[in-house]
Amino acid sequence: MMKINIHTKLRFGLLTIWGILLCFAIIWSIEPQWLKDISSQGKFVEATESKLQGDELLRQSNFQEALAAYSHALEILPEMQSSQIGKAISLQQLGKSAQALKIYNTLLQNEPDKPWEIYYNLATIYESQRDKQNTIMALEKEIELSPEPFNSYVRLARLYFTSSEWKPALQYYHQAFEHKPDLQNDYLSTLRTEIVTYKKDEQLVNSIDNLLNNGFDQNIASLYYQKPYDEQLQKNPAIALIYNDAGFCYAMLGDLKSSLPFFRNAVKLQPDNPEYRQNLAKAEHDLKG
């Protein structure tokens, strides 16, 4: 009787295990929504970890390992746009521009969340290939779509500046001044970027829209933030550079009087820069005759 009982229990145990396995097989085969959700969340977390690892490696200029990290993220979530962009940047830095262009163009065909980032990177590839026409096209598209187009205005201005095309260079420098980093522009551009980032959260998007509609409160900014923010901007050499370049454009066009305020601003921001001081001194000297 003892043997029979043991065998009966074993058979019952095996049948129970088999039944559980059968249940799991049926569940996996029909893929209920709750199981899909768990699987999707796990994939997203794993892909995000690889993507963030790629971002850090990219910051360290470790492009080969960054490429591997982004590629791993895309094996898990092939539709992850941020990893596709990171992979394209890594390929670009490794001299594989053709592969990077293919990724960017595929992304643009699929309505990316932030198309301006893609156009900005495309401009970098075209510029490295000395393709002026496509560089201009890509930067103009970035400006059209971007919530913060300052860098593209500067790049377009520099492109014309280095070609000694003073009038179009000056035109884009003036646009750059209108969009240059300051408390108001950075505040508004951040809100516009957040709308894209959180577009699926209707309540949050409505809140951001309200902030945009209310505009920028200069009184509050001046009271609490303006001074330390401006002090940080004083250390940004890019701002001084575009002031100097705009002044140089005016000088080359024969308008020395208009060049002076720009040269003075460049010297004010970077007083130890010998080129800026020399340009200002020459303009003042030539204007006196």
Residue pairs with C-beta under 8 A, 6 or more apart in sequence:
27 35
28 35
43 76
43 77
44 77
46 76
47 73
47 74
47 76
47 77
47 80
47 83
48 73
50 69
50 70
50 72
50 73
50 76
50 83
51 69
51 70
51 73
51 80
51 82
51 83
51 86
53 69
54 66
54 67
54 69
54 70
54 73
54 83
54 86
54 87
54 90
55 66
55 86
57 63
57 65
57 66
57 69
58 66
58 86
58 89
58 90
61 93
63 90
63 93
63 94
64 90
64 94
66 86
66 90
67 87
67 90
67 91
67 94
70 83
70 84
70 86
70 87
70 90
71 87
73 80
73 83
74 80
74 83
74 84
74 87
77 83
81 107
81 112
81 113
81 114
84 103
84 106
84 107
85 103
85 104
85 107
85 117
85 118
85 121
87 103
88 99
88 100
88 103
88 104
88 107
88 121
89 100
89 121
91 97
91 99
91 100
91 103
92 100
92 121
92 124
92 125
97 125
97 128
97 129
100 121
100 125
101 122
101 125
104 118
104 121
104 122
104 125
107 115
107 118
108 115
108 118
112 118
113 196
113 197
113 199
114 196
115 141
115 145
116 141
116 142
116 145
116 146
116 147
116 149
119 138
119 139
119 141
119 142
119 145
120 138
120 139
120 142
120 146
120 151
120 152
122 134
122 138
123 135
123 138
123 139
123 142
123 152
123 155
126 134
126 135
126 138
127 135
127 155
127 159
132 159
132 163
135 159
136 156
136 159
139 152
139 155
139 156
139 159
140 152
140 156
142 149
142 152
143 149
143 152
143 153
143 156
146 152
147 188
147 189
147 190
147 192
147 193
147 196
148 179
148 185
148 186
148 189
148 192
148 193
149 179
150 176
150 179
150 180
150 181
150 185
153 172
153 173
153 175
153 176
153 179
154 172
154 173
154 176
154 238
154 242
156 172
157 169
157 170
157 171
157 172
157 173
157 175
157 176
157 242
157 245
158 169
158 245
160 166
160 168
160 169
160 172
161 169
161 245
161 248
161 249
164 252
166 249
166 252
166 253
167 249
167 253
169 245
169 249
170 246
170 249
170 250
170 253
173 242
173 245
173 246
173 249
174 246
176 242
177 242
177 246
179 185
180 239
180 242
181 233
181 236
181 239
182 229
182 230
182 233
183 216
183 221
183 225
183 226
183 229
183 230
184 216
184 218
184 221
187 216
187 221
188 212
188 216
191 208
191 211
191 212
192 212
194 208
195 205
195 208
195 209
198 204
198 205
198 208
199 205
233 239
234 269
236 269
237 270
239 269
240 265
240 266
240 269
240 270
240 273
240 276
241 266
243 262
243 263
243 265
243 266
243 269
244 262
244 263
244 266
244 273
244 275
244 276
244 279
246 262
247 259
247 260
247 261
247 262
247 263
247 266
247 279
247 280
247 283
248 259
248 279
249 259
250 256
250 258
250 259
250 262
251 259
251 279
251 283
256 283
256 286
256 287
257 287
259 283
260 280
260 283
260 284
260 287
263 276
263 279
263 280
263 283
264 280
266 273
266 276
266 279
266 280
267 273
267 276
267 277
267 280
270 276
271 277
